[in-house]
Amino acid sequence: MRMHAKFALLIVLAIALFAPAAVAQTAEENEAFSLFKEGRKEMDAGSCGKAIELFERAYAVFPLPQILLREGECREKLGDLEGALQSYLRVRTEDQKILAKAFSAIQSLRSRMDQSPEVSVEANVPGAEVVIDQTPSQRTPVTVKLPRGQHRFEFRKPGYTTVIENRDIQGSGRQKVAAALVAEGGHVVLVSSVGSFNGVVVRIDDREFAPADAPGSQGRTDPIPLPPGIRKLLCVKDGRVPFLSSFTVPSSGVVEVTCRMDPIGAHATSKSGDSRTNPWKWVTFSAGAAVAVAGAGLSGWYFYKKENIGVAKGAKDYHEGWYGVGMMGVGVTVAIVSLFVFPDPPAASPRTTKISSRPIVTAAPVRGGAIASFSLGF
């Protein structure tokens, strides 16, 4: 009996010691299975990128071989054949069915990877030729089969600059290599009016870039190749007035264009010897002109009424005709006198802002008389 009691006690102790480990393992399996189910849903929905992340997390929690099979399938769908192969090669299990699936996937992948992928080669210029890895040139567009790895594509056509593209061809699906050839022409050298191109942004037609000063020549760029023809130029720098212009690029040779970016707030200045205009002269002149115009309108209104309505001499409105004549005389006199009473000031010194005056006089007849107004902008 004592032996049986000791044996029973050992069994109870063993269960007490190993039960937590068994429970912990079950929790890990549950977490991994939950992540695996989420990954399957993303995979079925076509989101293989997110599915791979969930599969990797699940495998890190509990390394089930089924997870690697699904991860490999996702990588195949994304075209990552090398990654898919590595996923299948990591499968370790005693389950013969799973091993058979992994082996079959590995064989299929290696067969696909031994095949050369198709590459579509195109250029933006019809009839451009391409030389692939020093092989005989071919006219684009063309579709070729190339082994996986690095390849050199040289695009060329008379009258256009040669373009070289180095590409790493991988995967099994059809791939595309395209080049944009630029017509050969002249060159333009940009010159900065501020002494440097630091902080300057230049736009030539639809091409925008930040030019750099040529080595040993501050404020000048290296020759920039451009197709021949008329080009639009925009130079912009903080704190400066943007410079907008156009220039013609020759079929060969170099043209020099200066980006003249003046400080913001700078205005056109008068030259030495220019005279300024006295604003009071034009104020007084405009006032006199307004009175004269008002008088003319008053007289015109009187004579119109007299001819059409028949106002008799000595009637109530007879005096308005004489008032109009008097106002015209006073207005003309004031306007003429203002030209002599308010002379222009002496000649301005260099870089003095020139004032421009613009008098505007208006008049209109109203019931019982006329109104006149004037304004002066300077």
C-alpha positions as CSV (number, residue, x, y, z in Angstrom):
1,M,0.0,0.0,0.0
2,R,2.8,2.3,0.9
3,M,4.4,1.8,-2.6
4,H,1.1,2.6,-4.3
5,A,0.7,5.7,-2.2
6,K,4.2,6.9,-3.2
7,F,3.6,6.2,-6.9
8,A,0.3,8.1,-6.8
9,L,2.1,11.0,-5.1
10,L,4.7,11.1,-7.9
11,I,2.0,11.2,-10.5
12,V,0.3,14.1,-8.7
13,L,3.6,16.0,-8.5
14,A,4.3,15.4,-12.2
15,I,0.9,16.7,-13.2
16,A,1.4,19.8,-11.0
17,L,4.9,20.5,-12.6
18,F,4.0,20.0,-16.3
19,A,0.4,21.3,-16.4
20,P,1.4,25.0,-16.7
21,A,3.7,24.2,-19.6
22,A,0.9,22.3,-21.4
23,V,-1.5,25.2,-20.8
24,A,1.1,27.8,-22.1
25,Q,1.7,25.7,-25.2
26,T,-2.1,25.6,-25.9
27,A,-2.3,29.4,-25.6
28,E,0.5,29.9,-28.1
29,E,-1.2,27.5,-30.5
30,N,-4.5,29.4,-30.1
31,E,-2.8,32.7,-30.8
32,A,-0.9,31.3,-33.8
33,F,-4.1,29.8,-35.2
34,S,-6.0,33.1,-34.8
35,L,-3.3,35.0,-36.7
36,F,-3.3,32.2,-39.3
37,K,-7.1,32.6,-39.8
38,E,-6.8,36.3,-40.3
39,G,-4.0,35.8,-42.8
40,R,-6.2,33.4,-44.7
41,K,-9.0,36.0,-44.9
42,E,-6.6,38.6,-46.2
43,M,-5.2,36.1,-48.7
44,D,-8.7,35.2,-50.0
45,A,-9.5,38.9,-50.3
46,G,-6.4,39.4,-52.5
47,S,-4.3,41.3,-49.9
48,C,-1.3,39.1,-50.0
49,G,1.1,41.7,-48.6
50,K,-0.9,42.0,-45.3
51,A,-1.5,38.2,-45.3
52,I,2.3,37.6,-45.3
53,E,2.7,39.9,-42.3
54,L,0.1,37.9,-40.4
55,F,1.6,34.5,-41.4
56,E,5.1,35.7,-40.2
57,R,3.7,36.7,-36.9
58,A,1.8,33.5,-36.5
59,Y,4.9,31.4,-37.3
60,A,7.0,33.4,-34.8
61,V,4.4,32.5,-32.1
62,F,4.2,28.8,-33.0
63,P,6.0,27.4,-36.0
64,L,3.3,25.4,-37.7
65,P,4.4,24.0,-41.2
66,Q,1.0,24.9,-42.7
67,I,1.8,28.6,-42.1
68,L,4.9,28.4,-44.4
69,L,2.8,26.7,-47.1
70,R,0.3,29.6,-47.2
71,E,3.1,32.2,-47.0
72,G,4.8,30.6,-50.0
73,E,1.5,30.7,-52.0
74,C,1.2,34.4,-51.2
75,R,4.7,35.2,-52.3
76,E,4.1,33.4,-55.6
77,K,1.0,35.5,-56.2
78,L,3.1,38.6,-55.7
79,G,5.8,37.4,-58.1
80,D,8.4,36.9,-55.4
81,L,9.5,33.5,-56.6
82,E,12.7,33.4,-54.7
83,G,10.9,34.3,-51.4
84,A,8.3,31.7,-52.1
85,L,11.0,29.0,-52.6
86,Q,12.6,29.9,-49.3
87,S,9.3,29.6,-47.5
88,Y,8.7,26.1,-48.9
89,L,12.3,25.0,-48.1
90,R,11.8,25.9,-44.4
91,V,8.9,23.4,-44.0
92,R,9.9,20.8,-41.3
93,T,7.4,18.2,-40.3
94,E,6.7,14.5,-40.0
95,D,3.4,14.9,-41.8
96,Q,4.0,13.2,-45.1
97,K,1.1,15.1,-46.8
98,I,2.5,18.5,-45.9
99,L,6.0,17.4,-47.0
100,A,4.6,16.2,-50.3
101,K,2.9,19.6,-50.9
102,A,6.0,21.5,-50.1
103,F,8.1,19.2,-52.3
104,S,5.7,19.7,-55.2
105,A,5.7,23.5,-54.8
106,I,9.5,23.5,-54.8
107,Q,9.7,21.5,-58.0
108,S,7.2,23.7,-59.7
109,L,8.9,26.9,-58.6
110,R,12.4,25.7,-59.8
111,S,10.9,24.8,-63.2
112,R,9.4,28.2,-63.5
113,M,12.5,30.0,-62.4
114,D,14.6,28.2,-65.0
115,Q,12.5,29.8,-67.7
116,S,13.5,33.2,-69.0
117,P,10.9,35.9,-68.3
118,E,9.5,38.0,-71.1
119,V,10.6,41.7,-71.2
120,S,8.7,44.4,-73.2
121,V,11.2,47.1,-74.3
122,E,9.8,50.4,-75.4
123,A,10.9,54.0,-76.2
124,N,9.0,57.3,-76.4
125,V,10.4,57.9,-79.9
126,P,9.1,55.7,-82.7
127,G,11.8,53.6,-84.4
128,A,14.4,54.0,-81.7
129,E,16.9,51.1,-81.5
130,V,17.9,49.2,-78.4
131,V,21.1,47.2,-77.7
132,I,20.7,44.7,-74.9
133,D,24.0,43.5,-73.3
134,Q,26.0,44.3,-76.4
135,T,23.8,42.1,-78.6
136,P,22.8,43.3,-82.1
137,S,20.5,46.2,-82.0
138,Q,16.7,45.8,-82.3
139,R,14.0,48.3,-83.2
140,T,11.6,49.2,-80.5
141,P,9.0,48.2,-79.4
142,V,10.2,44.7,-79.0
143,T,9.6,41.8,-76.6
144,V,12.5,39.6,-75.6
145,K,13.2,36.7,-73.2
146,L,16.1,37.4,-70.8
147,P,17.6,35.3,-68.0
148,R,17.2,36.7,-64.6
149,G,19.8,39.1,-63.4
150,Q,21.3,42.4,-64.3
151,H,21.0,43.6,-67.9
152,R,22.1,46.8,-69.8
153,F,19.7,48.5,-72.2
154,E,21.1,51.2,-74.5
155,F,18.5,53.2,-76.4
156,R,19.6,55.3,-79.4
157,K,18.4,57.1,-82.4
158,P,20.0,59.8,-84.7
159,G,19.2,63.3,-83.5
160,Y,18.5,62.1,-79.9
161,T,20.7,61.7,-76.9
162,T,21.6,58.1,-76.0
163,V,19.9,56.7,-72.9
164,I,21.3,53.7,-70.9
165,E,19.1,51.8,-68.5
166,N,20.5,49.1,-66.1
167,R,17.8,46.8,-64.8
168,D,17.6,43.7,-62.5
169,I,15.2,41.3,-64.2
170,Q,13.6,39.0,-61.7
171,G,10.3,37.1,-61.3
172,S,8.4,35.1,-63.9
173,G,5.7,37.6,-65.2
174,R,6.1,39.9,-68.2
175,Q,8.2,42.9,-67.4
176,K,8.6,46.3,-69.0
177,V,11.6,48.5,-69.7
178,A,10.9,52.0,-71.1
179,A,13.2,54.9,-72.0
180,A,12.6,58.6,-72.7
181,L,14.9,59.9,-75.4
182,V,15.5,63.7,-75.6
183,A,16.1,65.4,-79.0
184,E,19.7,66.7,-79.4
185,G,20.0,70.4,-79.8
186,G,21.8,73.4,-78.4
187,H,22.7,74.2,-74.8
188,V,21.7,77.0,-72.5
189,V,23.9,78.6,-69.7
190,L,21.9,80.3,-67.0
191,V,23.3,83.4,-65.3
192,S,22.0,84.6,-61.9
193,S,21.6,88.3,-61.3
194,V,22.1,87.7,-57.6
195,G,25.5,86.2,-58.0
196,S,24.6,82.6,-57.1
197,F,21.9,80.0,-57.8
198,N,21.7,79.0,-54.1
199,G,17.9,78.9,-53.3
200,V,16.9,79.5,-56.9
201,V,14.3,77.3,-58.6
202,V,14.2,77.3,-62.4
203,R,11.4,76.0,-64.7
204,I,12.1,75.5,-68.4
205,D,8.9,74.6,-70.2
206,D,7.5,71.7,-68.0
207,R,10.9,70.8,-66.4
208,E,11.5,72.2,-62.9
209,F,14.9,71.9,-61.2
210,A,17.3,73.6,-58.8
211,P,20.3,74.6,-60.8
212,A,23.8,74.5,-59.3
213,D,26.7,76.9,-59.8
214,A,29.3,75.5,-62.2
215,P,32.6,74.6,-60.5
216,G,34.8,77.7,-60.4
217,S,32.1,79.9,-61.9
218,Q,29.7,81.2,-59.3
219,G,26.4,82.5,-60.6
220,R,26.6,80.5,-63.8
221,T,25.5,77.0,-64.6
222,D,27.1,74.3,-66.7
223,P,25.6,74.1,-70.3
224,I,22.2,72.5,-70.1
225,P,21.2,70.5,-73.2
226,L,17.8,71.4,-74.6
227,P,15.9,70.5,-77.8
228,P,16.0,73.3,-80.4
229,G,13.2,75.8,-80.4
230,I,11.5,78.5,-78.3
231,R,11.6,77.7,-74.5
232,K,9.8,79.4,-71.7
233,L,11.9,80.3,-68.6
234,L,10.8,81.0,-65.0
235,C,13.3,81.8,-62.2
236,V,12.1,82.0,-58.6
237,K,13.9,82.9,-55.4
238,D,12.5,83.9,-52.0
239,G,12.6,87.7,-51.5
240,R,13.0,88.3,-55.2
241,V,10.6,89.2,-58.0
242,P,10.1,86.1,-60.2
243,F,11.7,86.4,-63.6
244,L,9.6,85.2,-66.6
245,S,11.0,85.2,-70.1
246,S,11.5,83.0,-73.2
247,F,14.5,82.2,-75.3
248,T,15.4,80.3,-78.5
249,V,17.6,77.3,-78.4
250,P,19.7,76.9,-81.5
251,S,20.1,73.5,-83.3
252,S,23.7,73.6,-82.1
253,G,25.8,75.9,-80.0
254,V,25.2,77.6,-76.6
255,V,22.9,80.5,-75.7
256,E,23.3,82.5,-72.5
257,V,20.2,83.7,-70.5
258,T,20.3,85.9,-67.4
259,C,17.7,85.4,-64.6
260,R,17.1,89.0,-63.5
261,M,15.5,88.7,-60.1
262,D,15.0,92.1,-58.5
263,P,14.3,92.5,-54.8
264,I,10.6,92.6,-53.9
265,G,9.4,96.2,-53.4
266,A,11.8,97.7,-55.9
267,H,10.1,100.1,-58.4
268,A,11.1,101.7,-61.6
269,T,13.2,104.8,-60.8
270,S,13.6,108.0,-62.6
271,K,16.8,108.8,-64.4
272,S,19.1,111.7,-63.6
273,G,17.7,114.9,-65.1
274,D,14.0,113.7,-65.1
275,S,11.6,116.2,-63.5
276,R,8.9,115.4,-61.0
277,T,5.3,116.5,-61.3
278,N,3.8,118.8,-58.6
279,P,0.6,117.1,-57.5
280,W,-1.0,120.4,-56.3
281,K,-0.8,121.8,-59.8
282,W,-3.0,119.0,-61.1
283,V,-5.3,119.2,-58.1
284,T,-6.0,122.9,-58.8
285,F,-6.2,122.3,-62.6
286,S,-8.7,119.5,-62.1
287,A,-10.8,121.6,-59.8
288,G,-10.9,124.5,-62.3
289,A,-11.7,122.0,-65.1
290,A,-14.5,120.6,-63.1
291,V,-16.1,124.0,-62.5
292,A,-15.8,124.8,-66.2
293,V,-17.5,121.6,-67.1
294,A,-20.2,122.1,-64.6
295,G,-20.8,125.6,-66.0
296,A,-21.0,124.3,-69.5
297,G,-23.5,121.7,-68.4
298,L,-25.6,124.4,-66.6
299,S,-25.7,126.6,-69.7
300,G,-26.5,123.7,-71.9
301,W,-29.4,122.7,-69.7
302,Y,-30.8,126.3,-69.7
303,F,-30.7,126.7,-73.5
304,Y,-32.1,123.2,-74.0
305,K,-35.1,124.2,-71.8
306,K,-35.5,127.5,-73.5
307,E,-35.6,126.0,-77.0
308,N,-37.9,123.1,-76.1
309,I,-40.1,124.5,-73.4
310,G,-40.0,128.2,-74.2
311,V,-38.7,130.0,-71.1
312,A,-39.4,133.7,-71.6
313,K,-37.0,136.5,-70.7
314,G,-37.3,137.4,-67.1
315,A,-38.7,134.1,-66.1
316,K,-37.6,132.3,-63.0
317,D,-34.7,130.3,-64.5
318,Y,-33.3,133.0,-66.8
319,H,-30.3,133.7,-64.6
320,E,-29.0,130.1,-64.9
321,G,-27.8,130.7,-68.4
322,W,-25.5,133.5,-67.2
323,Y,-24.4,131.5,-64.1
324,G,-23.2,128.7,-66.4
325,V,-21.2,131.2,-68.6
326,G,-19.6,132.6,-65.4
327,M,-18.7,129.2,-64.0
328,M,-17.0,128.3,-67.3
329,G,-14.9,131.5,-67.2
330,V,-13.9,131.0,-63.6
331,G,-13.0,127.3,-64.2
332,V,-10.9,128.0,-67.2
333,T,-9.1,130.8,-65.4
334,V,-8.3,128.6,-62.4
335,A,-7.0,125.8,-64.6
336,I,-4.7,128.1,-66.5
337,V,-3.4,129.9,-63.5
338,S,-2.6,126.6,-61.7
339,L,-0.1,125.8,-64.4
340,F,2.0,128.9,-63.4
341,V,1.3,129.1,-59.6
342,F,2.4,125.5,-58.9
343,P,5.5,124.9,-60.9
344,D,7.2,121.5,-61.0
345,P,9.9,120.8,-58.4
346,P,13.6,120.7,-59.5
347,A,15.0,117.6,-61.2
348,A,15.1,114.5,-59.1
349,S,18.3,112.8,-58.0
350,P,19.0,109.3,-59.4
351,R,16.9,106.4,-58.0
352,T,14.1,108.8,-56.9
353,T,10.7,107.2,-57.5
354,K,8.8,109.0,-60.2
355,I,5.3,110.2,-59.5
356,S,2.7,109.9,-62.2
357,S,-0.5,112.0,-61.9
358,R,-3.7,111.0,-63.7
359,P,-6.6,113.6,-63.3
360,I,-10.1,112.4,-64.2
361,V,-13.0,114.9,-64.7
362,T,-16.6,114.0,-65.1
363,A,-19.9,116.0,-65.4
364,A,-23.6,115.2,-65.8
365,P,-26.8,117.3,-66.0
366,V,-29.4,116.8,-63.2
367,R,-32.8,118.4,-62.5
368,G,-32.3,122.0,-61.6
369,G,-28.6,122.2,-62.6
370,A,-25.5,120.0,-63.2
371,I,-23.0,118.1,-61.1
372,A,-19.2,117.6,-61.7
373,S,-16.5,115.5,-60.1
374,F,-12.8,115.1,-60.4
375,S,-10.3,112.6,-59.0
376,L,-6.5,112.5,-59.0
377,G,-4.3,109.4,-58.8
378,F,-0.6,109.7,-58.1
